[in-house]
Amino acid sequence: MLTMLEEVVLLAVDEQTGSLRSTREFGTAYALVGAVFFDLALARRIDTDTEAIRIVDRAPTGNTTLDRVLAEMAAKPHLSTVRQWIEEIFLNRRDLEGEALSSLIGQGILRHEKSRRLWIIDVERFPMVNDRPQQHVKARLAQAILTDAIPETRDIMLVSIAEQCGLLGYVLSETQIQGRRQRVANLSRLETISRQVNEAIAGLDFTRQQSVGKIV
Amino acid sequence: MIEATQETRAGWLVVAVKGRADAETADQLESALRSAVDQHAKVAADFRALDYISSAGLRAVLQAARAAQENHREFAVCGLSDSVKKVFDMSGMHHVLMIHGELPC
């Protein structure tokens, strides 16, 4: 089974060209940290309440990315809220996207191609070797959003990360998204980690608007 | 630790839950609620003696509600303490669950 991080990065791969699509660069970085926390929660290594995040089991999961984040968390017990950890990992500039891509290549789902544009600029692409996992992720996402049924835990998490990464438009039409905007908001709100990621993104947007205001 | 006891009252199977619902007890909570849903058409989770609920606990309740929905059973949550109600409110659980102040029976 793919991790939440791998699922959302796979969703970002254009199935026609193999290029990576991301419409919210900084928002995506925060959301990917959220995905790692979801993976740790699903592995029963961490738990959260309205604000705090705590380790409940330090045993390694066997996944390099998750175990590294778990070890970092164990080493810094003074950071106790979800928001603090989202920003801590974001500031460390860990390449979570790159790690997930490597894993997807290793699992035979993607392959890596590197070429040069205008003889200078390196262009990386990740064409699909096996498109079934991405189709499965898209189908679960559409099902979770377009029906009123209570989704599985993983699918609730997937909706919130895909929304934060600006990827819903690659699965549903604009009309479908507009018609189900409240449903997406309701599902995203169910998880503390999603709410904290949203607040972190909103805080970042506010800071950027203030910076632009000062320049103007 | 969590304790779950069952009682049938006016057509409802009431599952009274006592203790803390967190990562350590979430499986136990989900199992108790799912088992009730398997047995009865109307299930009420009585949380008057639930002291604390974390995200793992909320997921357990939500997945029990999902099982009820899939099996066309009625599932209600009731008697939330102030601290537990705060967590339910922040998560917007009322959008997906039936939540009552008192037992529905």
Chai-1 contact restraints between the chains, C-beta under 6 A:
chainA,res_idxA,chainB,res_idxB,connection_type,confidence,min_distance_angstrom,max_distance_angstrom,comment,restraint_id
A,R44,B,A23,contact,1.0,0.0,6.0,A-B,restraint_1
A,D47,B,D22,contact,1.0,0.0,6.0,A-B,restraint_2
A,D47,B,A23,contact,1.0,0.0,6.0,A-B,restraint_3
A,D47,B,S54,contact,1.0,0.0,6.0,A-B,restraint_4
A,D47,B,A56,contact,1.0,0.0,6.0,A-B,restraint_5
A,T48,B,S55,contact,1.0,0.0,6.0,A-B,restraint_6
A,D49,B,S54,contact,1.0,0.0,6.0,A-B,restraint_7
A,T50,B,V87,contact,1.0,0.0,6.0,A-B,restraint_8
A,T50,B,M90,contact,1.0,0.0,6.0,A-B,restraint_9
A,V56,B,A23,contact,1.0,0.0,6.0,A-B,restraint_10
A,I150,B,A65,contact,1.0,0.0,6.0,A-B,restraint_11
A,I150,B,R66,contact,1.0,0.0,6.0,A-B,restraint_12
A,I150,B,Q69,contact,1.0,0.0,6.0,A-B,restraint_13
A,I150,B,V96,contact,1.0,0.0,6.0,A-B,restraint_14
A,T153,B,R59,contact,1.0,0.0,6.0,A-B,restraint_15
A,N186,B,G92,contact,1.0,0.0,6.0,A-B,restraint_16
A,N186,B,H95,contact,1.0,0.0,6.0,A-B,restraint_17
A,R189,B,G92,contact,1.0,0.0,6.0,A-B,restraint_18
A,L190,B,S91,contact,1.0,0.0,6.0,A-B,restraint_19
A,T192,B,S55,contact,1.0,0.0,6.0,A-B,restraint_20
